[in-house]
Every structure is written in C-alpha cells, then in structure tokens.
Amino acid sequence: MKKITVITLLLVLMVSLCAQTKLTNIRFGNYTYGTRVVFETDGKADYQISDGDSEVKVLIYASLADETLKNVSVGAKNIVGMKFSETDDYTQITFQAKSLYRSIGFPLSGKPYKIVVDILFATGGYNYATGLGVARYLYDLSVTGAAEAEFEKLEEMYPNETGFYYYYGLNKLRLKETKKAEKFFLKVSEKDAEYSKATAELKKLGVQPSVAEKPKEKVVKTEPVVEPITTSEEVIEEEMETIVPSVVDTTSTNNANFFRSPFWYLTLALLAIIVLSTIYFLIQRGKLK
C-alpha cells in the first residue's frame, strides 16, 4: 500500500508539472486604424503571428480553458470571421479581415498574462493619411522598430510630403539618434501644421530657428486629413498606456518555448521513470519504508 501511495503522489506531481498553459479569455477593442485583440492566459505563453492577403493567423501555445470562447463576439466591422483550430499543444485563431494592412503583436507580463495583437486596416487602400496614422500609433506604443519601418515607407512613397518628418524625428530621438532627429526636424516645411512643433524640438536640441535650413518651396497642395487616433472603451486603460520598449516584442515568436515542446514532456517522462525505478529499487532492498 505504501508503494502505491508514493508512486501515486509522484505521478500527480509529474502531471501538475506537465499541465499546459490555458487560454482563459479573448477580448476586442476598436480604434481608428484597426482592431485590438487581447488574449489572456494563466501563464506565459509563446505565440506566432502570420498575415495573409485577407487573414491573420494567431497561434498560441496554450489550450482553450473554455469552449465558449469560440463564440465570443468580435464587434469589429473589418473582421468578418473567426475560426479556431486546436491540438494538444496549441490553439490557432484565424481572423478573416477586409482591407487588411498588417498586424503586430506584443506580450504584456502580469496576471493574467496577455498577448496583444493589433490588426491594422487600410480602408480604401493605403495612402499618406493611413500610413502616418499607423506610424504615429506605433510610436505612441513605443514600438519604435515597427514605427521606423512605417516612417521609411512614407519617406519612400511620398517624397513631396514633409509634415511626417516631425514624428519621424521624435522616433529617432527615442532611438537616441539625435543627429538624424535634427535632420528630420529641419525637413519640416513652414507650410506644414507640424512646423512650429519641429522648431520647438530644434530649440531643445540647441539649434536656433534662424540656423535651421530654409525648406525648399514646393507645389501648394491640399493637406491630407489625418484622423486622430481614438480607442474603444472596450480596451481597458492599462493596455493603452505607453509600453516600455524593453517589454515589447515587435516580432512574432518563431520558436516554441522549450517548456511547451515535446522534448520537455519527454524529459519529464524520463525523469519520472528514473525516480520511480529508484524508489521501487530502494523499497525492494528494504532501504526505504
């Protein structure tokens, strides 16, 4: 009887160690340029994100805690469908979307642990206003690497626009690239709404407005209207605060965590066999009661 009790306790312990992370909640929030999806888990979970022409696949190494999560209401006009695919190791959620531009994901530590995925849209096609809005949104999140890519795209596609250089300069300051930031502030034209703010930043850097390069005259154009970034009340304030760069993962997780891989379970199984065999051997020899 004592042998059975010891073995049972050890097996319960091994099962608890092998217990997989659970996906406990899925929430949605909408803002001007897209939809935010917040996945909550009861522990740290790895994930992968991939974009298609009209869909975003989010693979999370966690199992569904409740089947009713499959029926959660999306409440987003640009997401037209959501389907689940499950195995013992992961849950994959596929979002079918209209006017999909791109997606970006990052984790937030805490209890519950959260994986935040922003699905961004370019309704009516990509244009200067949409590109600047997305870049500013990523800057506000302190996702500087992703914001940098958007500013580079704006610079390449809209060479006659200069207002965005103010925000590009701010991003360079955050990256500690002061000289490049100064260069971008100097590119802002007097005709741009951002000119006075760019001048103020130059003064902070010790560059007097009179020293600043005189922007070249350009063809008068109608300034595109950039919609202010608005958020839905569905997304709690904590998740909309600026995220410290050190805790932001701007790329999808490409490798499963070792502790969620088959090798981890195989290792635990081997350890269990060794421990149980040792205990059984000691009991047989009369050295363990």
Residue, then its C-alpha position, 0 to 999 in steps of 0.5 A: m500500500k505504501k508503494i502505491t501511495v508514493i508512486t501515486l503522489l509522484l505521478v500527480l506531481m509529474v502531471s501538475l508539472c506537465a499541465q499546459t498553459k490555458l487560454t482563459n479569455i479573448r477580448f476586442g477593442n476598436y480604434t481608428y486604424g484597426t482592431r485590438v485583440v487581447f488574449e489572456t492566459d494563466g501563464k506565459a505563453d509563446y505565440q506566432i503571428s502570420d498575415g495573409d492577403s485577407e487573414v491573420k493567423v494567431l497561434i498560441y501555445a496554450s489550450l482553450a480553458d473554455e469552449t465558449l470562447k469560440n463564440v465570443s463576439v468580435g464587434a469589429k466591422n473589418i473582421v468578418g470571421m473567426k475560426f479556431s483550430e486546436t491540438d494538444d499543444y496549441t490553439q490557432i485563431t484565424f481572423q478573416a479581415k477586409s482591407l487588411y494592412r498588417s498586424i503586430g503583436f506584443p506580450l504584456s507580463g502580469k496576471p493574467y498574462k496577455i498577448v496583444v495583437d493589433i490588426l491594422f486596416a487600410t480602408g480604401g487602400y493605403n495612402y499618406a493619411t493611413g500610413l502616418g496614422v499607423a506610424r504615429y500609433l506605433y510610436d505612441l506604443s513605443v514600438t519604435g522598430a515597427a514605427e521606423a519601418e512605417f516612417e521609411k515607407l512614407e519617406e519612400m512613397y511620398p517624397n513631396e510630403t514633409g509634415f511626417y518628418y516631425y514624428y519621424g524625428l521624435n522616433k529617432l530621438r527615442l532611438k537616441e539618434t539625435k543627429k538624424a532627429e535634427k535632420f528630420f526636424l529641419k525637413v519640416s516645411e513652414k507650410d506644414a501644421e507640424y512646423s512650429k512643433a519641429t522648431a520647438e524640438l530644434k530649440k531643445l536640441g540647441v539649434q536656433p530657428s534662424v540656423a535651421e535650413k530654409p525648406k525648399e518651396k514646393v507645389v501648394k497642395t491640399e493637406p491630407v486629413v489625418e484622423p486622430i487616433t481614438t480607442s474603444e472603451e472596450v480596451i481597458e486603460e492599462e493596455m493603452e498606456t505607453i509600453v516600455p520598449s524593453v517589454v515589447d516584442t515587435t516580432s512574432t515568436n518563431n520558436a516554441n518555448f522549450f517548456r511547451s515542446p515535446f522534448w520537455y514532456l519527454t524529459l519529464a517522462l524520463l525523469a519520472i521513470i528514473v525516480l520511480s525505478t529508484i524508489y521501487f529499487l530502494i523499497q525492494r532492498g528494504k532501504l526505504k519504508 
